[in-house]
Amino acid sequence: MIRKAVKGDCKRLIELVQELADFEKAPDEVTVNLSHFEESGFGDHPVWWALVAEDEKSKTIIGFALYYVRYSTWKGQRLYLEDLYVCPDWRGKGIGSQLFEAVIKETKDKQLNGMVWQVLEWNETAIEFYKKYNAKFDAEWINCSIDL
């Protein structure tokens, strides 16, 4: 079952974020704490939203898609998909597709003109997954960041 995340999901979402970081070979990069995560998603001025995939029998969250709206001076408002993750035991069952398609629907429902995301160059499974949706890949840009 795919549904919108609620504040009570945050503890499990943080666990899955850590699983994703472990998978992406960056286990020490997750520094956000639970209270900041909750406030950022469910406080007075939320900056992110999420969809969760929940096992109907156990009611356990087995995957998620976390996103926010960004602004492009060239394209206007676009949905940015920060994370899409499905627990390893649940992969290959269409859950990633359900989450991704639900995010596409959110993009359309919010009347945004597109969505963007990143994928690690070595994650061939994800790259092949996105190719099924005719995603455009842009190797021209280099990611930059500053930690403060």
C-alpha positions in Angstrom: 0.0 0.0 0.0 1.3 3.5 -0.9 0.2 6.4 1.3 1.4 9.8 2.4 3.8 9.8 5.3 2.6 11.0 8.7 4.7 12.3 11.6 4.6 8.9 13.3 6.5 7.4 10.3 9.6 9.6 10.9 11.5 7.1 13.2 11.1 4.4 10.6 12.0 6.8 7.7 15.2 7.8 9.5 16.1 4.1 9.7 15.5 3.6 6.0 17.5 6.8 5.2 20.4 5.1 7.1 19.9 1.9 5.1 20.0 3.9 1.9 23.2 5.7 3.1 24.7 2.3 3.9 23.8 1.0 0.4 25.3 4.1 -1.2 28.6 3.5 0.7 28.1 6.6 2.8 27.1 5.3 6.2 28.5 8.2 8.2 26.9 10.9 6.1 23.5 10.9 7.8 23.7 13.5 10.5 20.1 14.7 10.8 18.4 13.8 14.0 14.8 12.7 14.5 13.5 16.0 15.9 14.9 18.0 13.1 13.6 15.5 10.6 10.1 15.7 12.1 10.1 19.5 12.3 11.3 19.7 8.7 8.5 17.5 7.4 5.6 18.2 9.8 6.3 21.5 11.5 4.7 24.9 10.8 6.7 25.2 7.5 7.4 21.8 6.1 10.1 21.6 3.5 9.7 18.0 2.5 6.9 15.4 1.9 7.1 11.7 1.5 5.2 8.7 0.3 5.6 5.4 2.0 5.1 1.8 0.9 3.6 -0.2 3.7 3.3 -4.0 4.0 -0.4 -4.5 4.5 0.0 -7.5 6.8 2.7 -6.2 9.2 2.0 -2.5 8.7 5.8 -2.0 8.4 7.1 0.7 6.1 9.2 -1.1 3.5 10.1 1.8 1.2 9.7 5.5 0.7 10.0 8.4 -1.6 10.9 11.8 -0.1 10.6 14.9 -2.2 10.2 18.7 -2.2 9.5 21.5 -4.6 12.5 23.4 -6.1 12.6 26.3 -8.4 14.5 26.5 -11.7 15.0 29.8 -13.3 14.7 28.0 -16.6 11.8 25.7 -15.9 9.9 27.1 -12.9 8.7 24.9 -10.1 9.7 21.2 -10.3 9.5 18.3 -7.9 12.9 17.2 -6.6 13.0 13.5 -5.6 15.5 13.4 -2.8 15.3 9.7 -2.0 13.6 6.6 -3.4 14.3 3.5 -1.5 12.8 0.0 -1.1 14.1 -2.5 1.4 16.2 -5.2 -0.2 13.8 -8.1 0.7 11.0 -6.2 -1.1 12.8 -5.3 -4.3 11.7 -6.8 -7.6 8.0 -6.8 -6.5 6.9 -3.6 -8.2 7.1 -1.4 -5.1 9.7 0.9 -6.5 7.5 1.4 -9.6 4.4 2.1 -7.4 6.3 4.7 -5.4 7.8 6.3 -8.5 4.5 6.5 -10.3 2.9 7.9 -7.1 5.6 10.7 -7.1 4.8 11.4 -10.8 1.2 11.7 -9.9 2.1 14.1 -7.1 4.0 16.2 -9.6 1.0 16.4 -11.9 -1.4 17.0 -9.0 0.7 19.9 -7.8 0.8 21.2 -11.4 4.6 21.2 -11.4 6.2 21.0 -14.8 8.5 18.1 -14.2 10.6 16.3 -11.7 14.3 15.8 -11.2 16.5 13.5 -9.2 20.0 12.1 -9.0 21.3 8.6 -9.4 24.7 7.3 -8.6 26.7 6.4 -11.7 27.5 2.9 -10.4 23.8 2.0 -9.5 23.1 0.2 -12.7 19.8 -1.3 -11.3 18.4 2.2 -10.6 19.6 3.5 -14.0 17.9 0.7 -15.8 14.8 1.3 -13.7 14.7 5.0 -14.7 15.3 4.2 -18.3 11.9 2.5 -18.3 10.4 5.9 -17.7 12.3 7.5 -20.5 14.3 9.6 -18.0 16.9 12.0 -19.4 20.4 11.5 -18.0 22.8 14.5 -17.9 26.5 13.8 -17.4 27.5 17.4 -18.1 26.8 18.8 -14.6 29.0 18.3 -11.6 27.4 18.2 -8.1 28.6 20.8 -5.6 27.9 21.3 -1.9 29.1 23.2 1.2 28.6 21.8 4.6 28.1 24.5 7.3 
